[in-house]
């Protein structure tokens, strides 16, 4: 097996294993689950692990070089209208391929899947264009974020409350394993051409601004759709008796995902072909590697979506429903907090981010302290989400104070940490949040008779909110340590060199894995 692929599958295993262990314990101690259901869950988990492994490697091999190359070319363009068009088109195309968004769309009852996906894609495209313009014209990220979130908060009071949670969830799921490698690489490509002392801090923030677009777009969409127009039908685990039944269930469910993924990836592959024809940027060896990356991405997405929708997510909904239906339903809160703690510790993208921050700060902010801070924060977020499910607590009561705190902090921390913090929100709300925590919330909400749209949705949004505060607090700690030591914070040029080294290392590592 390809060594790099093996590493990615092991990383995916570390992400899924804690959740699988918790589910097994719950099925033994609290919620008895029949053997057929457990086998479906385990097969779904295996497909999820393998699919995530293929997908993450494929996205790194194809999305990262494509994003960086387009970022460099955009920096050289002289027409603002062309820059905006390219930014919008790439943001929309990449978002349509995002697996987390497809999982979310499957679970929103009142909006057709394609309508929600296209709405979110337009939102990401528009704001990715805004983010590129911000980098090119060196507009302060904190200032623009304060203005945009003020607009979101005001707009949220004029839209049906049934769409608030879904809107804020969409901001978290769009910045997933497909879009993050591409958008962050585009930011580095844009910054590398500039080369000034503020380039590295400005290279962060593309993911942050791209997360605002979907929220605003879905809030506007909420004016045209009513949740009462469609009823939610919970996904049920298929009843199986033999191993042949299990295999047939997954095989017969796979063809729709084969078609959907092919349709979503064709535009991205087309962009790469057109970009290569026009620029001749990549040598033959790299073209071959990107092509293999697209193949890995395709295989991974098919396995991921089939495993999630057929075997993994339905068990999350089943457990949430069974636990919430019992007298000890409040156990959902500590159970959710435990799951949240391990989800963020196991997310591969979080570990990459933590190592990046440790490198940029020359070890002043360690990956270990980042891990602990993020784990505790996300654990609290999931606990709050379960309280919302059980009590119907309005999401406004958490979102508004949370974003106000994050935006106030952004005025007092180093510029680089503002970009890292707001980028990391989407990284924290990764595949495991969408595929397990959201179904868990939906199942529990159904059991207590709550409003699905207002009470169950929102868990992704709260998980995405925590890093905005946690990482900026780490930035304050970093600044304080530098002050005590009498040392100037890391220079922007040095930070940019670190980022370039990271990218070069990853590319060399990928070459070695071929």
ChimeraX attribute file (.defattr): number of C-alpha atoms within 10 A of each C-alpha:
attribute: neighborCount
match mode: 1-to-1
recipient: residues
	/A:1	6
	/A:2	9
	/A:3	13
	/A:4	18
	/A:5	21
	/A:6	16
	/A:7	13
	/A:8	21
	/A:9	22
	/A:10	16
	/A:11	19
	/A:12	24
	/A:13	20
	/A:14	18
	/A:15	22
	/A:16	23
	/A:17	17
	/A:18	17
	/A:19	22
	/A:20	16
	/A:21	11
	/A:22	15
	/A:23	20
	/A:24	17
	/A:25	13
	/A:26	16
	/A:27	15
	/A:28	11
	/A:29	9
	/A:30	13
	/A:31	17
	/A:32	14
	/A:33	16
	/A:34	10
	/A:35	12
	/A:36	18
	/A:37	21
	/A:38	19
	/A:39	17
	/A:40	27
	/A:41	25
	/A:42	17
	/A:43	19
	/A:44	25
	/A:45	23
	/A:46	22
	/A:47	23
	/A:48	30
	/A:49	26
	/A:50	23
	/A:51	27
	/A:52	30
	/A:53	27
	/A:54	28
	/A:55	30
	/A:56	26
	/A:57	24
	/A:58	27
	/A:59	25
	/A:60	24
	/A:61	25
	/A:62	28
	/A:63	31
	/A:64	24
	/A:65	24
	/A:66	25
	/A:67	24
	/A:68	24
	/A:69	23
	/A:70	25
	/A:71	27
	/A:72	20
	/A:73	17
	/A:74	23
	/A:75	19
	/A:76	13
	/A:77	11
	/A:78	9
	/A:79	9
	/A:80	12
	/A:81	11
	/A:82	12
	/A:83	21
	/A:84	20
	/A:85	14
	/A:86	18
	/A:87	25
	/A:88	22
	/A:89	19
	/A:90	24
	/A:91	24
	/A:92	23
	/A:93	22
	/A:94	23
	/A:95	28
	/A:96	27
	/A:97	25
	/A:98	24
	/A:99	25
	/A:100	25
	/A:101	26
	/A:102	21
	/A:103	20
	/A:104	23
	/A:105	20
	/A:106	15
	/A:107	19
	/A:108	19
	/A:109	19
	/A:110	19
	/A:111	20
	/A:112	13
	/A:113	17
	/A:114	13
	/A:115	12
	/A:116	22
	/A:117	25
	/A:118	17
	/A:119	20
	/A:120	29
	/A:121	28
	/A:122	21
	/A:123	26
	/A:124	36
	/A:125	26
	/A:126	25
	/A:127	25
	/A:128	30
	/A:129	24
	/A:130	20
	/A:131	27
	/A:132	27
	/A:133	17
	/A:134	19
	/A:135	24
	/A:136	16
	/A:137	9
	/A:138	12
	/A:139	13
	/A:140	13
	/A:141	24
	/A:142	18
	/A:143	12
	/A:144	15
	/A:145	19
	/A:146	18
	/A:147	11
	/A:148	14
	/A:149	18
	/A:150	16
	/A:151	12
	/A:152	17
	/A:153	16
	/A:154	10
	/A:155	13
	/A:156	20
	/A:157	12
	/A:158	11
	/A:159	16
	/A:160	16
	/A:161	17
	/A:162	20
	/A:163	26
	/A:164	23
	/A:165	27
	/A:166	25
	/A:167	26
	/A:168	29
	/A:169	28
	/A:170	30
	/A:171	32
	/A:172	34
	/A:173	33
	/A:174	35
	/A:175	30
	/A:176	23
	/A:177	24
	/A:178	26
	/A:179	30
	/A:180	28
	/A:181	24
	/A:182	26
	/A:183	29
	/A:184	22
	/A:185	28
	/A:186	28
	/A:187	26
	/A:188	25
	/A:189	24
	/A:190	28
	/A:191	25
	/A:192	21
	/A:193	15
	/A:194	17
	/A:195	13
	/A:196	12
	/A:197	14
	/A:198	19
	/A:199	24
	/A:200	29
	/A:201	23
	/A:202	27
	/A:203	29
	/A:204	29
	/A:205	30
	/A:206	28
	/A:207	32
	/A:208	27
	/A:209	27
	/A:210	30
	/A:211	29
	/A:212	24
	/A:213	27
	/A:214	31
	/A:215	28
	/A:216	26
	/A:217	22
	/A:218	25
	/A:219	25
	/A:220	19
	/A:221	19
	/A:222	21
	/A:223	12
	/A:224	8
	/A:225	16
	/A:226	15
	/A:227	18
	/A:228	10
	/A:229	9
	/A:230	13
	/A:231	11
	/A:232	15
	/A:233	8
	/A:234	15
	/A:235	19
	/A:236	15
	/A:237	20
	/A:238	16
	/A:239	14
	/A:240	17
	/A:241	12
	/A:242	10
	/A:243	12
	/A:244	9
	/A:245	15
	/A:246	19
	/A:247	14
	/A:248	12
	/A:249	17
	/A:250	21
	/A:251	11
	/A:252	9
	/A:253	15
	/A:254	17
	/A:255	12
	/A:256	11
	/A:257	16
	/A:258	17
	/A:259	11
	/A:260	14
	/A:261	21
	/A:262	15
	/A:263	13
	/A:264	18
	/A:265	20
	/A:266	14
	/A:267	16
	/A:268	20
	/A:269	16
	/A:270	11
	/A:271	15
	/A:272	22
	/A:273	14
	/A:274	12
	/A:275	17
	/A:276	16
	/A:277	11
	/A:278	9
	/A:279	11
	/A:280	12
	/A:281	15
	/A:282	16
	/A:283	9
	/A:284	10
	/A:285	10
	/A:286	16
	/A:287	18
	/A:288	12
	/A:289	17
	/A:290	24
	/A:291	18
	/A:292	17
	/A:293	22
	/A:294	24
	/A:295	18
	/A:296	22
	/A:297	27
	/A:298	22
	/A:299	21
	/A:300	25
	/A:301	31
	/A:302	25
	/A:303	24
	/A:304	28
	/A:305	26
	/A:306	23
	/A:307	28
	/A:308	26
	/A:309	20
	/A:310	22
	/A:311	30
	/A:312	29
	/A:313	26
	/A:314	26
	/A:315	27
	/A:316	24
	/A:317	25
	/A:318	23
	/A:319	24
	/A:320	27
	/A:321	22
	/A:322	17
	/A:323	21
	/A:324	24
	/A:325	17
	/A:326	14
	/A:327	8
	/A:328	10
	/A:329	17
	/A:330	14
	/A:331	13
	/A:332	24
	/A:333	21
	/A:334	15
	/A:335	17
	/A:336	23
	/A:337	23
	/A:338	21
	/A:339	23
	/A:340	26
	/A:341	22
	/A:342	21
	/A:343	29
	/A:344	28
	/A:345	21
	/A:346	22
	/A:347	22
	/A:348	20
	/A:349	22
	/A:350	24
	/A:351	18
	/A:352	14
	/A:353	19
	/A:354	21
	/A:355	19
	/A:356	20
	/A:357	26
	/A:358	18
	/A:359	18
	/A:360	23
	/A:361	21
	/A:362	15
	/A:363	13
	/A:364	19
	/A:365	22
	/A:366	18
	/A:367	20
	/A:368	13
	/A:369	13
	/A:370	21
	/A:371	20
	/A:372	13
	/A:373	18
	/A:374	26
	/A:375	25
	/A:376	19
	/A:377	23
	/A:378	29
	/A:379	26
	/A:380	21
	/A:381	25
	/A:382	29
	/A:383	23
	/A:384	21
	/A:385	32
	/A:386	29
	/A:387	17
	/A:388	24
	/A:389	31
	/A:390	23
	/A:391	13
	/A:392	17
	/A:393	16
	/A:394	16
	/A:395	22
	/A:396	15
	/A:397	9
	/A:398	16
	/A:399	18
	/A:400	14
	/A:401	11
	/A:402	16
	/A:403	19
	/A:404	16
	/A:405	13
	/A:406	24
	/A:407	23
	/A:408	13
	/A:409	18
	/A:410	26
	/A:411	13
	/A:412	14
	/A:413	19
	/A:414	16
	/A:415	21
	/A:416	23
	/A:417	23
	/A:418	30
	/A:419	26
	/A:420	25
	/A:421	27
	/A:422	31
	/A:423	26
	/A:424	29
	/A:425	29
	/A:426	32
	/A:427	29
	/A:428	31
	/A:429	33
	/A:430	26
	/A:431	25
	/A:432	24
	/A:433	25
	/A:434	25
	/A:435	23
	/A:436	21
	/A:437	28
	/A:438	26
	/A:439	28
	/A:440	28
	/A:441	31
	/A:442	26
	/A:443	28
	/A:444	30
	/A:445	29
	/A:446	22
	/A:447	19
	/A:448	16
	/A:449	12
	/A:450	18
	/A:451	16
	/A:452	23
	/A:453	21
	/A:454	22
	/A:455	27
	/A:456	27
	/A:457	33
	/A:458	29
	/A:459	31
	/A:460	29
	/A:461	25
	/A:462	28
	/A:463	30
	/A:464	29
	/A:465	28
	/A:466	28
	/A:467	28
	/A:468	29
	/A:469	25
	/A:470	20
	/A:471	27
	/A:472	26
	/A:473	20
	/A:474	21
	/A:475	27
	/A:476	16
	/A:477	15
	/A:478	21
	/A:479	21
	/A:480	13
	/A:481	15
	/A:482	16
	/A:483	12
	/A:484	9
	/A:485	9
	/A:486	9
	/A:487	10
	/A:488	9
	/A:489	17
	/A:490	13
	/A:491	13
	/A:492	20
	/A:493	16
	/A:494	15
	/A:495	23
	/A:496	23
	/A:497	14
	/A:498	19
	/A:499	21
	/A:500	16
	/A:501	12
	/A:502	16
	/A:503	17
	/A:504	12
	/A:505	12
	/A:506	15
	/A:507	17
	/A:508	11
	/A:509	13
	/A:510	17
	/A:511	14
	/A:512	11
	/A:513	13
	/A:514	11
